């Protein structure tokens, strides 16, 4: 089943949402709307109020949150670039004002075409009195005169509308703030009749839809519905946002290489019903606005035809827990303040594990084997052409299995996220610890740096998506790129170095599990005799020995990088040679510990690990990425022992 049919089904199952803006503070003034057939949205600047007879009452400049307007449109007007193609009701002054030229209009007036089209609607079986009132008014040809008279528009001494405001800034009239560039001649106008807002009236929507469908004469077999109906010749745009001019379906090149000699005309290549494509594109636009993930020109969308909540497929494990509170909990409305919402989210590893399991079970309950989930990636190579880079349909239960597998097997302890809260009127950031897979966007940054090309980031995320949703093998080149940058921690800020290391470990662990069927865990594996893993543990010992010596034998707490960190890149390339150099560098620190009668356990462990490496493997062959797992696991083991020691001392002091 294709994306058009899935989107069409989504529209049909959400008919009660047609014309209703999505109620969420996330969208602000541009809340996505599931549009009626033969309608689009437009930012409108001025509303004119009329009587039932079509007489002018008043006009006002719309506020920013009122500007997004549902307007009727034809196939040609929706895709217009030039030519006399007016919208049927709401449009610019160039189309609806009979006195456009008289007040300084520079473009060709298309008022006659607008009146003819509106007249045809009113004369049809589907005409309504509210629209006839607009027709009666616009026929008078005095629209701009009325707007000037009521101080909505402003003209110069020559009787032409001002192109921009030249007076004091603080006295700028609302119309100049409403229009980009301030040119009054570019104003969009809508109407209300006897207090009825025509642009949000279901009766008007239905009237125009029925009228326009009755005018379509080009019929054929719709490939989606499999029945004869009026066929669409032009595909809608405004898919990713209101300013998007790219189309998914296009056939306007009939003389070059579009058909390649296979078909006589565009209809033979693809035949889609007008109503089908309108509903499918409207549903796609609505879904993207509600739950699409934007990354430059790239859009990632996952949805169920029953409007089921879908876990964030491009988020990390913490995003799943966070989103589950809004998607699955019934008591979200009880979260009165941001502090209360923050406190509900887990801040520790143990609490997060419980919340993650709860979130997974919640999504599993909703996304059963009967649920159908579609996943789509859209991108545009040019401003006018939009492509589907990735599309898959999965059972809801299978998608959840793949997402859980991703976060379990590519999971590592991550410490780089913080929650923003407030305390005593000040912003504070609460560090959080959780175990799970990193987000694809974070993986891309870890692999290629924050200053990578936007297209490279999009392509990386696109390549990672099947690994999450379908359980495909992980790309080796991305894993190695992250591992290389993680090995060069000396070139990064400490927080970025720690973040890259944790992401690298997550990917290495998952890569070996999924691609090579080898198991590694976050916990230190004392039985692992892999050469690179052991060398990684040795490097962690070298770092710990220096840090411990400085901490125990010096009053100054140095913040300079350790020798282990400084030599890490060389260590990965020539481990035996660099280790010998590290041992010389560590000798003074070891002597300080011995003189101070402090523990030399770390040095003894280091020597034991060196002895475990066979003589034939103790050479300068480059280490594999597994050294990072050994290094990270050994560091974590030191951290745990340090915590246990601290807790023991605290208990003894309390007892005494």
Secondary structure, 3 states (H helix, E strand, C coil): CCHHHHHHHHHHCCHHHECCECCCCCCHHHCCEECCCCEEEEECCEEEEECCCCCEEEEEECCHHHCEEEEECCHHHHCCCCCCCCCCCCEEHHHHCCCCCCCCCCCCCCHHHHHHHHHHHHHCCCCCHHHHHHHHHHHCCCHHHHHHHCCCCCECCCCCECCCCCCCHHHCCHHHHHCCCCCHHHCEEEEEECCEEHHHCHHHHHHHHHHHHHHCCCEEECCCCCCEEEECCCCCCCCCCCCCCCECCCCCCCCCCCCCCCCCCHHHHCCCEHHHHHHHHHHHHHHHHHHCEEECCEEEEEEECCCCCCCCCCCCHHHHHHHHHHHCCCCHHHCCCHHHHHHHCCCCHHHHHHHHHHHHHHHHHHCCCCCEEEEEEEEEEECCEEEEEEEEEEEHHHHHHHHHHHHHHCCEEECCCEEEEEECCEEEEEECCEEECCCHHHHHHHHHCCCCCHHHHHHHHHHHHHHHHCCCCCCHHHHHHHHHHHHCHHHCCHHHHHHHHHHHHHHHHHHHHHCCCCCCCCCCCCCCCCHHHHHHHHHHHHHHHHHHHHHHHCCCCCCCCCHHHHCHHHHHHCHHHHHHHHHHHHHHHHHHHHHCCCCCHHHHHHHHHHHHCCHHHCCCCCCCCHHHHHHHHHHHHHHHHHHHHHHHHHHHHHHC
